[in-house]
Amino acid sequence: MFEAIPHRFLVPFDGSFRVSKAETRSPTAKDKKTEKKRLQKSVERIDELQRILYAHDSHAILLVFQAMDAAGKDSTIRAVMSGVNPAGCQVFSFKKPSALELDHDYLWRTSLCLPERGRIGVFNRSYYEELLAVRVHPEFLKYQRLPDPMGPDIWEQRFESIRSHEEHLVRNGTVILKFWLNVSLDEQRDRFLSRIDEPQKNWKFNVQDVEERQYWDQYMAAYEEALNATSCSSAPWYAIPADDKPFMRASVADIVVQSLESLGLRYPEVDPETKSRFDEMRTILDGSP
């Protein structure tokens, strides 16, 4: 079974994680050029490891990204996965549930998008929205038509359901890595302003994103509880500083590389019977047009 890679940004498994102490800008970050070189090295290695993953055909990788708006989820996913063969990578973004999705339990829509063995799946937001946005806005629960929408233990039940869901996936060969991109309130404001001021970024601007800033403290409390309740050795959370995008992207890529390498996968060996016919096949191919 996969075991979490020890890392300075690993969310501990003992419930001691505190958002107030989590870094949003790392003091060890290098200049942009250096961080881009670090990222490129990891991207090339991810591509190589994904090909081995595909050939081995016993594991899938699931990368989960959660963050406040403007933290850089889209750009990080694009940067980290930029070198991977598109056939070996699947990216899904989960926004407001559709009517069909609301007619199922909240894990249904993400379960349909899980990566098969040999591929890397990426969730841009995920079932964790049920512990974050829905926790901050419990009125969303009425749309889910639950038998007891505000039962006294609903959040603990959801923690338990998600832990069990991830345990099941891990037991069946899925490696789960979860990244919280931790952007500061000030940096988020600056990024929203750039979306207003720069015409090429206007399309990114959403009035509702700004309105959600009034719930910042509630979101931070929800993140703290969710990460503490669901970070474990087999499905770890990593709280990545997000105020410096080049550092953030390189750090995520490094963790993906280290986790893939820890699996110890190798290209499969050809069975002796097949290998014994290589010379015969070579002779046939050499003599063919």
N, C-alpha and C positions, 0 to 999 in steps of 0.2 A: 504493500500500500504506500502511496505517496506520502512523504513527510515534508512539512514546511521547511523552506530554506531559511536558516537564520539570517536576519538582515536588520539593520538599524531601524527600518520603517515597519517591521513586522508588528502587528497588533498582538500583544500578549494574550495568552489563553486563560488567564486567571481573573479577568474582569477588572484589571487595574488601569485600563486605557482611559486617558482623560483628554478630551478634545482641546481643552485650554492649554495643555502642555505639548500638543502636537505641532510640529514645525510647519509653517506655510512657505518659508524660504530657507533653504539649507545654507549654513555657513560654509559648507565644503564645496558648493557649486563653483565650477570653473567658468572661464569665459565662454561665450557662445560657440566659438569655433572649436574649442576643445570638447565641449559637450556634444556637438554635432558629430565629431569624429568618433566619440565613444558610442553614440547611437548607431552610426553606420556600421561599426564593427559588430555590434550586437545584432543588427538587422541581417547582416550577411550570415551570421551564425544561426539565427532563427530559421532562415531559409534552408540551410543545410540540415538542421535538426528536424524540420518538418518533413523533409523528404525521407529521412530515416524513420520518422514516426509513421508515415504512410506505408512504407515498405514493411515495417514491423507489424502493423495492423492489430495492435492489442490495446492501445490507449487512444483516448481523445483528450484534447485540451480545451477547457472552458475558461475564458478570461472575462471577468465581470467588472464593469466600470460604473462607479457611482460617484456623483459629485453635485455640488451646487451649480447653477447655470453659469456659463462663461469660465468654468474651471479648465476647459481644454480637453474634454473627452473625445470629441470628433478628431481633433488634430493629433492627439496622442495615438488613437487607434490607427489613423492613417499613417503616421510616421513609423510606428512600431511594426505594422504589418506591410509596409511598403515593398519589402523585398520578397515576400512570400508568394509563391505561385497562387494565382486566384483560385485555382481548382482545389487548393489545400486549405482554404480559409473561408469562413462564413461569418458575416457581420449582420447582426440584427439590432434594430433600435425599437425600444418599447415606449410608446407614448400613451395617450388616453385610450383606455380599453374600448374596443368596439362592442356593439350589441351582442354579437356572437360570443366574444370573449367573456362578457359579463354573464352569459348563460352557463359558464363553466366556473370551476374553482380557479383561484388566482394563479395557481401554478401551471394551469393547462396551456396557456398561450406560449410560455417560455419552454415548456416541455416539448412542444412541437418543433422547436428550433434548436434543440440540442445537437451538438456536432457528433457525427459518426466517428468510429475509430479511424485513426489516421489523419484526422483533420483538426484544425484549430478553430474553435467557435468563439465569437466575441459578442458579448451582450453590452450594448450601449444603454444603460439603465437595465433594470431586471425586475425579478420578483421582489427585490428589496424595496421597491417603491411602496410595497404594502406595509413596510415598517417605517417608512420615511414620509413621503407625501401624504399617505393615507393616515399616518399617525398624527401629522400636523393638522390635517383637514379630515377629521373623523366623519364629517358629513358625507364624504365619498362612499362610506360603507352602505348607505341606503340604496345606492345604485347596484350593489352586489346581491341584493335580495337574499341575505343570509337569514337562516331561521332565528338566530339570536344575534343581531348585528352589533350590539354593544354589551355582550356578556362580560362579566367581571374579569375573566381571564383571557380575553381575546388576544392581547399582544403576546402574552406568554405562550399561548397556543400557537400563534404564528411563528414565534421563535422556534418552538419545538418542531413544527411542520417543516420549516426550512432546514433545520439541522438534520432531520430525518431524510429529507429529500436529497440533500447533498451527500449524506453518508451512503445512501443507496447508489448514487452516481459514482462515488469514489470506489465503492466495493466492486462496481462493474467496469472499472477501467478509465473513468473520466478524472483527469487531473484538474482541480478547480483552483484558480488564482483570482483573488478579489482585490480590486484597487479602489481605494477612496482617494480621489484627487482633491487635496485639501487647500482650497483657495481662501485667502483672507477676504473679509468684508470690503476693505479698502481697495484691494486689487480687483475685486469683482466690479466695484463702482467704476474704476478706471476703464475696464474693458467694456462695460456698458456704454460709457461716454464715447469710446472710440467707435462703437457701432453706430452711434448717432452722428458723430463728426466726420467719419470717413465714408464717402458714398459707396465704395465697393463693399462695405460691411453693413450697410443699411438693412439689407435683407435678413441679417441675423437678429436684428433688434425686435424684441417682443415686449410689449407694455406689461404683460402679466409677469414676466421675469422680474421687472423692477418692483412690481407690487408685492412679490413674494419676499422681498428683502425685509419687510416688516416682521416676518416670521423667523428671522435668522436664528435667534436664540432657541426657538422651539425645534428648528431643524438640527442645530448642533446637539441638543439634548437627545433627539431621536437617533442621530448618527452614533453618539457615544453609547447609548444603550444597545443599539442593533449590532455594532461592531463587537462590543464586549460579549454579547450573547451568542454570536455566530462565528467568531474567529477561533479556529481549532487547528491542530497540527495537520489534519488531512484536507482542510478547506480554509486556508488562512486569509486574513485581510492584511493588506499593506496600506498604511496611511502615507501617501506620497505628497511632499510639499509641491504645491501647484502654482505658486506665484512666479516662479522662474520656469517657463515652458521647456527650454532646451534641457535643463537639468531633470525635470519631471519625465520627459520622454525617454531620456537615456536611462534613468533609474528603473522605469517600468520594463524597458527592453532587457536590462541586465538581469532582473528578477526572472523574466520569462526564460532567458538563456540558462541561468543557473538551475531552474526547476526542470527544464527539459533534459539538461545534462545529468541531473541527479537520477533520472530513470535508468540510465545505463543502457539505452537501446543501441542495437547494432543492426546493420543490414542482415537479413536472414541468410543462412547458409543453404546452398542448394543441396538437396538430398543426394546421396552417393549414386543412386541409380541414374538420375538425370545427369549428374556431372560426368558419369562414365561415358555418356554419349556425346559429350562436347566435341571430341575429336572427329567423330563420325559426322556430326552436323557441320563442323567447319569444312570438312572435305566436300560435302554436298554443296555448301554455299560457295566455296571457292570455285567449284566447277559449274555453277549456274550462271546464266547470262546476267 
